[in-house]
């Protein structure tokens, strides 16, 4: 069941859709631009192509759970 849910999330993100799970967080696709980076070993400039990345923004309950000593389950009650 969990794998099916994850597969559906991947399919929706692949289609460019934004997914919001109330109080948990938001998954969305962002496009990065072409940029020039530097190889730290050779100090050579390297072109990093533009691409799409998945961004996750934590929701209210997740933020509260991460910033308190209480168990997350206690926040849901």
C-alpha positions, 0 to 999 in steps of 0.5 A: 500500500505504501509503495503504491502511494509513493508511486502515485506521488512520483507520477503526479510530480512527473506530470508537474503537479504540486502535492499538498498534505495538510499539516504534513508538507508540500512536494513540488517540482522546481526548475534549476537554471544552468550554472557554472560550478568548480571541481574542488580537486582540479579547480576546473570550471564545470557547466551544470545543466538545468534540471528539475528537482523535487522540493519539500516544504514541511507543514505545521505539525511536522515543524512543531514536532521537530521543534518540541520534545513532545512526541508527534503523535501527541500533537495530533490529539 
